[in-house]
């Protein structure tokens, strides 16, 4: 029996417009504030430093970033642990995630878009949920371990005491969240019972909550056994795969920081290696930012965290280039992915209606 296809995750045009305006507006405000704080030098004098060799290296790292972003899901959706979804479509799902993550508050829309594309391309809903959950846990583990290492190895003068304390608290919170999710996955049926109780509690609240809870119960009752079966499949056949997922996650994020490091070297010359640790700590903050696509926060945090390793005259250009490589290009590709999938979705529905009428 084929798994049910989730409806299109694309919000109404008005919501898309509001999200895009918020993303663009907050990004622009962040850049304006950064320009006033750390005024850039003449653009020509900086861009001339980016040689063809640096440009080729950055493009190669960008291609690797896109590949690793899809590979994390492909390792699970390989036809052995879960249903098979090609690496290409896993990459496309990641781009869709980046798009809706960039235009929704706290990047909440990204997960739905990713599930939609994965299910359209062969995964069951329960498998797509588990693949996303397990990669999220791998991300939290990387942030927790990497965050503590970065805090321990950073030179004392790299950050002010207040910023250092705030980052330490953030890393501790991420570690606690990782532990909670790992415990929830290990508990399996107990976790499902808790979710059922939560939905029943919500259903006794206001009308809007009751509707949400009813929909949640419907999905849960349909997918719960598949979710538990999927966890059993991971436990029996995918333990080694989980280690590879964690490794791919670590490589994915280190590659992002390597892109930032190479870009910084291209713009200003030698950069202290503590720059990589600062990027990791910044990424933890951005990952949980409440603004669409971490807009505004990305620009402000760069000025706050990187001011002792990045020259003032290159900071703004570095932020623009770094965001282009890690966010904007993937977001643009996500537009084409979701439009293509939405068009195919509509064509499938129309074909089904014609078949039923005949």
C-alpha positions in Angstrom: 0.0 0.0 0.0 1.5 3.3 -1.1 2.2 5.8 1.7 -0.1 8.9 1.7 1.3 12.0 0.1 1.3 15.1 2.3 -0.4 18.1 0.9 1.7 20.8 -0.7 3.7 22.7 2.0 3.7 25.9 0.0 1.9 28.6 2.1 -0.4 31.2 0.6 1.2 33.9 -1.6 0.5 36.5 1.1 2.4 34.5 3.7 5.2 33.9 1.3 5.4 37.6 0.5 5.4 38.6 4.2 8.1 36.0 4.9 10.3 37.1 2.0 9.9 40.8 3.0 10.8 39.9 6.6 13.9 38.0 5.5 15.1 40.7 3.1 14.2 43.6 5.4 15.9 42.2 8.5 19.0 41.2 6.4 19.2 44.8 5.0 18.8 46.3 8.5 21.5 44.0 9.8 23.9 45.0 7.0 23.2 48.7 7.5 24.0 48.4 11.2 27.1 46.4 10.4 28.3 49.0 7.8 27.9 51.8 10.4 29.8 49.8 13.0 32.5 48.4 10.8 32.7 50.6 7.6 34.0 48.7 4.6 36.9 49.7 2.4 36.7 50.5 -1.3 35.1 47.5 -3.0 37.6 47.4 -5.8 40.6 47.2 -3.5 39.1 44.1 -1.8 37.7 42.2 -4.7 41.0 42.3 -6.5 42.4 40.0 -3.8 40.0 37.1 -4.8 42.1 35.2 -7.4 40.7 32.6 -9.7 42.2 29.9 -7.4 40.1 31.2 -4.5 37.0 31.3 -6.6 37.4 27.7 -7.8 38.1 26.5 -4.3 34.9 28.2 -3.0 32.8 26.7 -5.8 34.2 23.3 -5.1 33.4 23.7 -1.4 29.9 24.9 -2.3 29.3 21.8 -4.4 30.5 19.6 -1.5 28.2 21.5 0.8 25.2 20.7 -1.4 26.2 17.1 -1.7 26.8 16.5 2.0 23.5 18.2 2.8 21.7 15.6 0.8 23.9 12.7 1.7 22.9 12.8 5.3 19.4 11.8 4.3 20.5 9.4 1.5 22.4 7.3 4.0 19.1 6.4 5.8 16.9 6.5 2.7 19.1 3.9 0.9 16.5 1.1 0.3 18.0 -1.0 3.2 17.1 0.9 6.4 14.3 2.9 4.8 12.8 3.3 1.3 15.1 4.4 -1.4 15.3 8.1 -2.4 18.1 9.1 -4.7 20.9 11.4 -3.6 19.7 14.0 -6.1 16.2 14.2 -4.6 17.7 14.3 -1.1 19.7 17.3 -2.2 16.5 18.9 -3.6 14.7 18.2 -0.3 17.5 20.0 1.5 17.1 23.1 -0.8 13.4 23.1 -0.2 14.1 23.1 3.5 16.5 26.1 3.1 13.9 28.1 1.1 11.0 27.8 3.6 13.4 27.9 6.5 14.5 31.3 5.2 11.1 32.9 5.0 9.3 31.4 8.1 9.9 32.5 11.7 12.5 30.4 13.5 12.9 28.4 10.2 9.8 26.4 11.1 8.6 25.9 7.6 11.7 24.1 6.4 10.9 20.7 7.9 7.5 20.5 6.2 9.0 21.3 2.8 11.7 18.7 3.2 9.2 16.0 4.3 7.0 16.9 1.3 9.8 16.4 -1.3 11.1 13.2 0.3 7.6 11.7 0.4 6.9 12.8 -3.2 10.1 11.0 -4.2 9.5 7.6 -2.6 9.8 7.9 1.2 7.0 7.0 3.6 6.0 9.9 5.8 7.2 8.0 8.9 10.5 7.4 7.2 11.0 11.0 6.2 10.1 12.1 9.8 12.6 9.7 11.3 15.3 10.6 8.8 14.8 14.3 9.6 14.7 13.6 13.4 17.9 11.5 13.3 19.9 14.0 11.3 18.6 16.8 13.7 19.9 14.7 16.6 23.3 14.3 14.8 23.4 18.1 14.3 22.7 18.7 18.0 25.4 16.3 19.0 27.9 18.0 16.7 27.0 21.4 18.1 27.2 20.1 21.7 30.6 18.4 21.3 32.0 21.1 18.9 30.7 23.9 21.1 32.5 22.7 24.2 35.7 22.0 22.3 35.6 25.5 20.7 34.9 27.2 24.1 37.8 25.3 25.7 40.3 26.0 22.9 39.5 29.6 22.1 42.1 32.1 23.3 41.0 34.2 26.3 41.0 37.4 24.3 38.8 36.1 21.5 35.5 37.0 23.2 34.3 39.3 26.0 33.3 37.6 29.3 29.6 38.3 28.8 29.5 36.8 25.3 31.5 33.8 26.5 29.1 33.1 29.3 26.1 33.5 27.0 27.6 31.1 24.5 28.4 28.6 27.3 24.8 28.6 28.4 23.6 28.1 24.8 25.9 25.2 24.3 24.7 23.6 27.6 21.1 24.1 26.5 21.8 22.4 23.1 23.5 19.5 24.9 20.5 19.1 27.2 18.1 19.1 24.1 20.3 16.5 22.4 20.1 14.3 25.4 16.3 14.7 25.7 15.8 13.8 22.0 18.1 10.8 22.2 16.2 9.6 25.3 12.8 10.1 23.5 14.0 8.1 20.5 15.3 5.3 22.8 12.0 5.2 24.7 9.9 4.7 21.5 6.5 3.6 22.7 6.6 5.6 25.9 7.3 8.7 23.8 4.4 7.9 21.6 2.1 7.6 24.7 3.3 11.0 25.9 2.5 12.5 22.5 -1.0 11.0 22.6 -1.6 12.5 26.1 -0.3 15.9 25.0 -2.7 15.9 22.0 -5.6 14.9 24.2 -4.7 17.7 26.6 -4.5 20.2 23.7 -7.9 19.0 22.3 -9.6 20.1 25.5 -8.4 23.7 25.0 -9.6 26.3 22.6 -11.1 25.5 19.2 -8.0 26.1 17.3 -6.1 23.8 19.5 -8.8 21.1 19.2 -8.5 21.2 15.4 -4.7 21.0 15.5 -4.9 18.1 18.0 -7.4 16.2 15.9 -5.2 16.5 12.9 -2.2 15.4 15.0 -4.1 12.3 16.3 -5.1 11.4 12.8 -1.6 11.5 11.5 -0.2 9.8 14.6 -2.7 6.9 14.5 -1.8 6.3 10.9 1.9 6.6 11.2 2.7 5.5 14.8 3.2 1.8 14.0 5.4 2.7 11.0 7.4 5.1 13.2 8.0 2.3 15.8 8.8 -0.1 13.0 11.2 2.4 11.5 13.0 2.8 14.8 13.3 -1.0 15.1 14.8 -1.0 11.5 17.4 1.5 12.6 18.2 -0.5 15.7 18.6 -3.7 13.8 20.0 -2.7 10.4 21.1 0.9 10.8 23.4 1.3 13.8 26.4 1.6 11.6 24.5 4.0 9.3 23.9 6.3 12.3 27.6 6.6 12.8 28.0 7.6 9.1 25.2 10.1 9.5 27.0 11.7 12.4 30.3 11.8 10.4 28.5 13.3 7.3 27.0 15.9 9.6 30.3 16.8 11.1 31.9 17.1 7.6 28.9 19.2 6.4 29.4 21.8 9.1 33.2 21.8 9.0 32.9 22.3 5.2 30.7 25.4 5.8 33.3 26.8 8.2 36.1 26.0 5.7 34.1 28.0 3.1 34.0 30.9 5.6 37.7 30.6 6.4 38.8 30.4 2.7 36.6 33.5 2.0 38.2 35.4 4.8 41.7 34.5 3.7 40.8 35.6 0.1 39.6 39.0 1.4 42.2 39.9 4.0 45.0 37.4 3.9 46.1 35.3 6.9 43.4 34.6 9.4 43.8 33.1 12.9 42.5 29.5 13.1 40.3 30.5 16.1 38.1 31.9 13.3 36.8 28.3 12.7 35.8 27.9 16.3 34.1 31.3 16.3 32.1 30.3 13.2 30.9 27.1 15.0 29.7 29.1 18.0 28.0 31.6 15.7 26.3 28.8 13.8 24.8 27.5 17.0 23.2 30.9 17.7 22.0 31.2 14.1 20.5 27.7 14.0 18.1 28.6 16.8 17.5 32.2 15.8 13.8 33.3 15.9 14.1 35.4 12.7 13.4 34.0 9.2 16.6 32.4 8.0 18.5 34.0 10.9 18.2 37.3 9.1 19.6 40.3 11.0 21.0 38.0 13.7 23.6 36.7 11.2 24.9 40.2 10.5 24.8 41.4 14.1 26.5 38.3 15.4 29.3 38.6 12.9 30.2 42.0 14.1 30.0 40.8 17.7 31.9 37.6 17.5 34.3 38.2 14.6 35.5 41.7 15.3 38.8 40.5 16.7 39.7 38.2 13.8 38.1 39.9 10.7 39.4 43.3 9.6 36.8 46.0 9.8 37.1 46.9 6.1 36.3 43.3 4.9 33.6 42.3 7.5 30.6 43.4 5.5 31.8 41.8 2.3 32.6 38.6 4.2 29.1 38.5 5.6 27.5 39.0 2.2 29.7 36.3 0.6 29.3 33.9 3.4 25.5 34.2 3.4 25.5 33.9 -0.3 27.3 30.6 -0.1 25.6 29.1 2.9 22.0 30.5 2.6 21.1 32.6 -0.4 22.1 30.2 -3.2 20.4 27.2 -1.6 17.3 29.3 -1.0 17.2 30.3 -4.7 17.5 26.6 -5.7 14.7 25.8 -3.3 12.3 28.1 -5.2 12.8 26.0 -8.3 12.4 22.7 -6.4 9.1 23.6 -4.7 7.6 25.2 -7.8 8.5 22.0 -9.7 7.1 19.7 -7.1 3.9 21.8 -6.7 3.4 21.7 -10.5 3.8 17.9 -10.5 1.5 17.6 -7.5 -1.2 19.5 -9.3 -0.7 17.4 -12.5 -1.0 14.2 -10.5 -4.2 15.4 -8.8 -5.7 16.3 -12.2 -4.7 13.0 -13.7 -6.3 11.2 -10.8 -9.5 13.1 -11.2 -9.6 12.4 -14.9 -9.0 8.7 -14.3 -11.8 8.6 -11.7 -14.2 10.4 -14.0 -13.4 8.0 -16.8 
